[in-house]
Amino acid sequence: MKWTKKFWRKTRDAISWLLVAVCLLSIFGIMMQYSAAGGDMDPWAKPQLLRLGIGLCMMWVMAVMPITWLMRLAYPVFGVCVLLLVGVEVFGHIGMGAQRWISIGPIRIQPSEFTKLALILALARYYHMIRTEDINHIVMMLAPLAMLAVPALLILKQPNLGTATILSLTGISLLFVAGLRWQYFAGLIVAGLAALPIGWQFLHDYQKQRVMTFLDPGSDPLGSGYNITQSIIAIGSGGLWGKGFLQGSQGQLDFLPEKQTDFIFTMVAEEFGFVGCMAVLFLFTVILGYGLALILRSKNRFGSLVAAGVTAMLFFHLLINVAMVMGLVPVVGVPLPFLSYGGTFLLTTLFACGLLLNVMTHRDVHVSRTMTMHH
């Protein structure tokens, strides 16, 4: 009886503004998948709706799970994700010129997506378990840097520059929140700038072309610059109120490529205009604000760090995707949370929000370094 009361209390705590914003964005995402298919539930809206149902159930399970379970599972899950990334290299599925998927029976998953969450949990556990005064010791930095570098390099090799960028930025943000000195980050920035000429040599030809297109979109408007040119036309044509649902010319007449995935925000801008875009960004602000509040409200370090990692991951996805479709950064293939089509990505995003809800329901729980838990 006591367990049942505790379970329902956790469920009640999980019903929040975060959940409302997640549901509204996800449903709106399915509407945009429907629009992207010209007013048809196939081929994108129907499977996305099914995944949403599964994902919301998984999010709820994640929300009520004891936080110590997450800590205990952090390292094993991270290890499995790294092994799956290695598995992608060995016998992964090639799609759209990249080897990013792995088939497990009838299910095809993209391990790089789940690795982002696994990294957040692993780094949060690591920094929860060590003493604050040891954080900046060089020896204590080796493990988190290895946790960050190994999956990032494996994902880059697929090649998947977008996910590798998000993973790296999320990990670095978590190191900052954990208390690493700013001098280390300054050194990292200097080293990164110095390595740019070397990194350029390792980029694939299409990636180099994307950077050149970003610098001069008009240089090849019918070739490498086509995507971003059409995106900017569609965004501009939406005006203040948009052309109306199912009425966008660039999207409905198939001028806009990848409209169901990376360029879904362009569809929003064309059909719902500036007002629609602001409404979407407001809902994202609710989610990000919720995450930031949890960093401060959680009384256990593990929860604060998990909230920081998830918030950073969602923020960088939003920032890079919106900036990308507006031509403010090169096109790197970063989807928009809740709106872009993609099974593994939607489930990962809902998992991430489940982690935020878990931190919320356990915000007053003190977790010791030996992972015992008490109120």
N, C-alpha and C positions, 0 to 999 in steps of 0.2 A: 504493500500500500504506500509506504514511504517512497519507494522507487518510482511508483506511478505518479505521485504528486510532483516529485522532482522533475520527472520527464515532461509533464505538462507545463510546469513553470518555465522550463527551458524553451519549450515550443512557443509559449506566449512571448517570452523575451525576444525570440527570433523574428516575430512578426513586427516589422518596423518600417520606417521610411525607406531603408535600404531595399527591403523586399518589394515595396511598392514601385520604386524606381526601376529595379531589375525587371519586374514583370511588364511594366509599361514599355521599356526599351525593347525587350524581347518580342512582345506582341507587335510593336511597331516594325521591328526587324522582319517579322514574317509577312507583314503587309507589304514591305518593300521588296521581299523576295517574290511575292505574288505579282507586284507591279513589274519587276524586272523580267518576268516570264510573259509579259503582255497580258496580264489578267488571268493567270492560270496557276493552280496549286502545284502543278508539276512543271519543271523537275526539281524546284528548290524549296518552295514553301511547305509542301507536305512533309518531306523528311525532316525539315528544320522544326516543324511543329512537334513531331514525334520525339525528336532529340530534346526539345525544350521540356516536354513532360517528364522524360527520364532525368534530365539535368536538375529540374526543380526538386524532384524526389531525393536525388543524391545530395543536393544542397541542404535540404532539411535534415537528412541523416548526419551530414557533416556538422551542422549547427548544434545538434544535441549530443554529439560524441564527446566523451571526457577529454579534456585538453591534454592530459598526460598520455593518452593513447596516441595523439598526434606527435607528441615528443618521441615516444618510443618507436613510432613507425618512420620518423623523419629520415634517419640514415639508411635503413633498408630500402625505403621507397626511392631515395636518391640513387642508391646503388643499382636498383632494377632499371631505373630510367637511363642511366649511363650505359648499362649492358644493352638495352634496347636501341640506343643510339649507335652502338657498335654493331648490333644486329642489322640496322638499316644499311650500314656500309657493306655488310657481307651479303645479305639476301633481301634488301629492301626493294620496294616497288618504285619504278621510275615514272613520274608524271610531270608533264609540262617542262621537260628538260632537266628535272632535278630528282634525286633519289631521297625522298623524305618520308615515305610511308612504309609500314610493315604490316603484313597480313597475318592475323591470328585466327585461323578458321575462316568463317565468312566475314569477319570484322576486319576493317582496314583502319589503322590508327596512325597518327603522326606523333611519335614519341617526343619530338622537340617541344611540343606544346605542354605536355605534362611535366617536362623537365623544368620549366620555369617555376612551377609550384613546388616541385621537389627541392629545387635549390633554395627557395624561400624558407621552407621548413627546416632544411639541413643547416643553413646559416643561422637561423633563429635558435635552433637547439644548441649549436656550437657556442654562440655568444651568450646564451642563457647559462650554460654550464661553467664557463670560465669566469674568474674574478675580474671585476672592472679594472683593477690596476694592472692586469696582465694583457689587456686588449692591444696595447701599442707595442708590446715586445715583438721583435722581428720574428722569433721562432713561432709565436702564436699566430702570426699572419700567414704562415706557409699553408696550413690546411685550408682556410677559407679561400685563399687565392687559387689553390689547386681545384677546389670545388667549383670555382667560377670558370677557370681557364679550360679544364678538360671538356665539359659539355659545350662550351662556346666554340672551341676549335672543331669538335665533332660536327656541330650544327653548321659551321661555316663551310665544312668540306662537302656538305650535301649537294649543291650549295644553297644556303638559306640565310642570306645576309640580314634580312628583316628580323627574324626570330633571334639570331645571334646578337643583334644590336639590342633588342628588348631585354634579353637574358642578361647581357653585360650591364646595361644601365640599371636594371632592377637590382642586381647583385651589388653594384657599386653604391647605390642608394642605401641599401641595407647596411653595408659596411660603415657608411657615414652616420646613420642613425645609431648604430651599435657603439660609436664613440671613437672611431679611428681619427687620428690627428689630421688637420687640414693640410699639413705639409706633405703627407703621403699622396693626397689627391692632386696637389699642385705638381708633384713629381710625376704622377700618372699622366696628367694632361700634357706636360712637357715631353714625356716619353712618347705619348700617342702622336703628338704633332711631328716629332722627329721621325717616327716610324711610317708616316703617311706615304713618302715616296716608295718605301719598301712594300707597304701594303698594296699600293697601286699596281705593282708588278704581279701580285697574286690574284687580282680581280679577274673574273672572266670577261670576255670581250663584251657581252651584253651588259654587264654591270658597269664597265667603263663607258659604254655608250649612253647608259642612263645618266651618268654624272655629266657627260658632255651635253646631253639633251637638256638637263636641268640648267646648265650655264647658258644655253642658247636654244630654247624650245623651238624657235622658228627655223633652225638650221635644217631640219628634216621633218616637216609637218605631216607628211604622208607615211613616214617610216617610224623611226624611233621616237619622234616627238608627237605621234598621232594620239596616243592615250591622253597625255596631259593637255594637249591642245583641245581635244573634244571635252575633257573634264572642265576646263576653264570656260569654254563656250556654254556648257550646260549650267554651270554655277551662275554665270552672269545672266543667262536668259531667265533664271527663276525669279529674279527681282525680289520684291518685298514679300509677296504672298505666294509666289509660285504659280505654276501653270495648272495645278490641280492633280489629284490622284489619277494615275494612268494616262496623264495628258502630256508628259514630258517628251519633246520631239527627239532629243539626242538619245535618251534611254529607250523609248518605245520603238524608234526606227533603227535600233542597233548600231548607231554611230559610236556609242560609248562601250568600250571593251571592259571586261571584268566587272560589269556593273553590279553583279550579285555578291562580289567579294570585296576586293580592295577599293573599288570606286562606288560603294553603296552610298556614301555620304553625298556624292555628286547627285545621285538620284533624289535624295532628300532635298537638296538645294534646288534642283530643277522643278520638282513637283510641289514642294511646300515652301520654297523661298527662304528668305532670311529669317522670317518668323519661325518656320519649322526647324531650321538649323539651331536657332537659339533655344527652342523648346528641348531639343535633343541634348544640347550642351548643358542646359539647366539640370536635366535628369542625371547626367554624368557628374555634375557638380555636387548633387545630393549624395551620390555614392562616394565620391572622393572626400567630401566633407565628413561623411560618416567614418571613413577609414582614418582620416587625420584625428578625429575626436577620440577614436579608440586607442591610438598610439599614446595619448595622454591619460585616458581613463583606465586602461588596463593596469591592474596592480601586480601583474607578473610580467617579467621581462620577455619571456617567450611570446606571450600574447601581443605585447607592444611591437616586437620585431616582426611577427607574422603580419600584423596590420600594416606596418610600414612597407613591407615587401609587396603585399597585394596592392596597396594603394599606389605605390610607385609603378608597378607593372601595368595597371589599368591606365594610369596617367600617361605613361610613355606610349602606350598603344593609341590612345586618343590623340595625343599631341602629334605623333608622327603621321598617323593616317590622315588627319584633317589637313596638316601642313603639306602632305604629299599630294593630295588631290587638288590643292590650290596652287601647286607649283612652287611652294616655298622651300621644299627639300626634295632631293632626288627620289624617284619611285623605287622603293625597296621591298615592296610586297608585305606591308603590315596591315592586317585586317582591323576592322572597327568592332570592338566588343559588343556583343548582343545583336548587332545589326548584320554583320557580314555572314555570308553562307559558309558553313564548314562545321562538320560534326565534332571533331576533336577540339576545335577552337571554342565552340559554344560550351561544350561540357567542361573544358578547362576554366573558362570564364565563370561559369556557374559554381564550379568547385571553389574558385577563388573567393566568390562572395559567400559561400558556405563557411570558408575559413574566417571571414570577417564576422559572420554571425556567431561562430563558435567563440571567438575572442569576446564578443559582446555578452554572450550567455555566461562566460567564465571570467568576466572582467574583475570580479571581487575575490577570485580564488588565488591564493598564494601558492606558487609552485616552487619547491626548493630545488637546489642543484642535483639532489638525488632523485628528483622527480616524484617525491611524495607530495600529496596535495591536501591542503586544509583551508577552511574558510576563516 
